[in-house]
């Protein structure tokens, strides 16, 4: 069974999953922005999954960092974005219930 993705619930889950030192670094607005950039990344790729997940994740991380700089949202490190993506994945994992 699949549940609908809820940005507000995702941001709350992400804030809870982030390490304490990053909770103040990423506002809710920053996390909403990153969710939008993730969607933009996959829309540009026509939502096709790359066979090389590690390569795809690196491309996504770099895309988020570049967009955030371009849009003057902030300068984030690869490590910070990796932790944000892990927090988002924790939320996404709650959307599927094994049958």
N, C-alpha and C positions, 0 to 999 in steps of 0.2 A: 504494500500500500504506500502510495506517495502523497505527501502533504505539499501544500502550496508554499512557495518561498515567500517569506514575510521580511521585508527589509528592516522593519523596526525590531522584530524579534532577533534577526541576525545581528544587528548592531548591539543589542543588549547581551546576547550570547558572546559576541566577540569581546566586548568590554570585560565580561566576567572571565574569559579565557586568557586574556592578555596578562603577561607578567606585570607585577605591581609597578615596576619602573616605567612601563610603557603606557599605563592607564592614563597618566597625565599628559603624555606625549601625543596621544591620539584622541581627539575630541569625537563626539558622536558624528558631527558634521564631516570630519576627516574620514571616518569609517563609511559613512554614506557615500562620500565622494569615491573612495576606493572601490566600493561595490559597483558604482556606475562605471568606473574605469575597467573593472574586470569584465563587465558586460560588453563594453565597447571593444575590448581586446578580442573576445570570442565572436562578436558580430563581424569584425573585420576578417576573422578567420572562417567565417560562415559556420561557426560552432563545431567545426570538425576537430576531433581529437587527434593530436599528433601521436604517432606510435611511440615516440620517445618522450615520456612524461617529464623526465628531468629537464630535457631541452625546452619543452613547452613551459614548464614552471619558470625557468630562467628567463625566457622571453617575456613572460607575464610580469615578472618582478621588474625587469628593466623597463617595460612599457609603463608600469605604474609609476616608477621613479621619474621617468622622463615627463610623463603627463603632469605629475604633481609639481615638478619644477616649472614646466611651461605655463601651467595655470596658476602659478605662485601660491600653491597650497602649502608647500613645505619641501624641505630637502630631507628625504628619508634614506636610510641605509638599506642595503640588501637584507641584512639580518632583521631589521625592524619589519620590513615588508614580509619576509618569510614568516615571522611570528604572527602578523596580521592574517596572512593567508591560512596559516594553521588554525587560527581562531575561527576564521570563516568556514574552514573545512569541518571543524567541530560542530558548528551549527548545521551545515549541510548534512552531516551524518545523522542528525536527529530527524530529518525529513523522511527517511525510509524506515519502515518497520518490517523486519524479516517476517515472511509468511510461514 
